[in-house]
Amino acid sequence: MSTAAQSSTASAVRPSTVAAVPMIDLERQYAPLRDELLAALGTVIDRRQFILGEPVQQFEAAAAEHLSVAAAIGCSSGTDALWLALAAAGIGPGDAVVTTPFSFFASVSSILRAGLRPVLADIDPVNFNLSPQAVESVLQSPGADSIRALLPVHLYGQCVDWQGFAQLARERHLLLIEDAAQAWGARWQQTHAGGLGDMAAFSFYPTKNLSAAGDAGLVTTNNPEFAERARILRQHGMRIRYHHDEIGWNARMDGFQGAILNVKLRHIQRWNEQRRAAATRYHSLFRAAGLADAATYPTHGVVLPTETAGQHHVWHQYVIRCTRRDALRSFLTTRQIGSEIYYPIPLHQQKALASLGYSEGSFPEAERAAREVLALPIFPEITEAEQQAVVDAIASFLSTPV
């Protein structure tokens, strides 16, 4: 039995009073807001502003103020927000964009949809974000002259090493597009995600920290020309109704989602602080149980996620590393404890992206992360007892001989 497993035996045998722990429990978020949300939706019905309109305009203004950006443009999804950001920034066919292989599919598919060429670079093994050093190597490689932009992803609720990317962009005259889908409220030093780059894209998918009751997204920018073009592109390229200046897309936010987001935006700061408190509790519980490996990669226990100095992490996900990840996940399922793998297959190994020309071994850090990462339950209302049950179950798993 390993040292970590031995020290966790006492924790493992302690009976838990929690029957089950969900990965996320939206009922706990929606129940206290029910009357407020229904009133907001009723206003949309009464005014019949079902597409864009005042509810969306109000949210856009409030979102821009919250993030300290000049413009926020509501749209139909986080995926559409990524496409709008790329298209509005004027990156054209034949241009290439560097991004990460360790993200949701939309980070690359939006680049392809914009008629651009995705170029991938490996991740930092500690925070799982795109590595500036790996990107610099790509920028020094043959054929890099076609690269016009960098699209780093603020994964799991923590900003990338923005100083490193900003330096690369300045030196090589590149645009910076933030994939901030998981990072509402995250900050690099004192600047919010969404206000760091030339453009940014947010998702309000129902599981996000700030979430809609369906699909919705947002583009943010401090560039007025980019903002105006994003507004045009989300409405089939129209400045004036039925006058199409270019080919855009139907990517408009509907009034119901604008109304929902207006209500929830008033609570997001508190919810994010509750997530930060929950992450701190996990840290303490894992260390008290003797389960935390101090190295970058797991050995006998689990590697805990960290908040990089100068960052404000909003803990969209709490992701550990474990060498026996798949077995651990199956064990947690038998204990009725939720978990998820973000992401089990790196993008360069996806069948749909085989044409990018990468192979196994192209990005060893991303590939190793895909074998080891496991997201544990975290949401604003999670209780300490539920978190203790998660840690106890993991301790029990690790104490069992292989």
Secondary structure as GFF3:
##gff-version 3
##sequence-region A 1 402
A	DSSP	alpha_helix	3	7	.	.	.	ID=ss1
A	DSSP	alpha_helix	9	13	.	.	.	ID=ss2
A	DSSP	alpha_helix	26	47	.	.	.	ID=ss3
A	DSSP	alpha_helix	53	67	.	.	.	ID=ss4
A	DSSP	beta_strand	71	75	.	.	.	ID=ss5
A	DSSP	alpha_helix	78	88	.	.	.	ID=ss6
A	DSSP	beta_strand	96	99	.	.	.	ID=ss7
A	DSSP	alpha_helix	106	113	.	.	.	ID=ss8
A	DSSP	beta_strand	117	120	.	.	.	ID=ss9
A	DSSP	alpha_helix	132	139	.	.	.	ID=ss10
A	DSSP	three_ten_helix	144	146	.	.	.	ID=ss11
A	DSSP	beta_strand	147	150	.	.	.	ID=ss12
A	DSSP	three_ten_helix	155	157	.	.	.	ID=ss13
A	DSSP	alpha_helix	162	172	.	.	.	ID=ss14
A	DSSP	beta_strand	175	179	.	.	.	ID=ss15
A	DSSP	beta_strand	187	188	.	.	.	ID=ss16
A	DSSP	beta_strand	191	192	.	.	.	ID=ss17
A	DSSP	beta_strand	199	203	.	.	.	ID=ss18
A	DSSP	beta_strand	217	221	.	.	.	ID=ss19
A	DSSP	alpha_helix	224	233	.	.	.	ID=ss20
A	DSSP	beta_strand	238	240	.	.	.	ID=ss21
A	DSSP	beta_strand	243	244	.	.	.	ID=ss22
A	DSSP	alpha_helix	255	265	.	.	.	ID=ss23
A	DSSP	alpha_helix	268	288	.	.	.	ID=ss24
A	DSSP	beta_strand	292	293	.	.	.	ID=ss25
A	DSSP	beta_strand	302	303	.	.	.	ID=ss26
A	DSSP	beta_strand	311	312	.	.	.	ID=ss27
A	DSSP	beta_strand	318	321	.	.	.	ID=ss28
A	DSSP	alpha_helix	325	334	.	.	.	ID=ss29
A	DSSP	three_ten_helix	347	349	.	.	.	ID=ss30
A	DSSP	three_ten_helix	351	356	.	.	.	ID=ss31
A	DSSP	alpha_helix	364	372	.	.	.	ID=ss32
A	DSSP	beta_strand	373	376	.	.	.	ID=ss33
A	DSSP	alpha_helix	384	399	.	.	.	ID=ss34
###
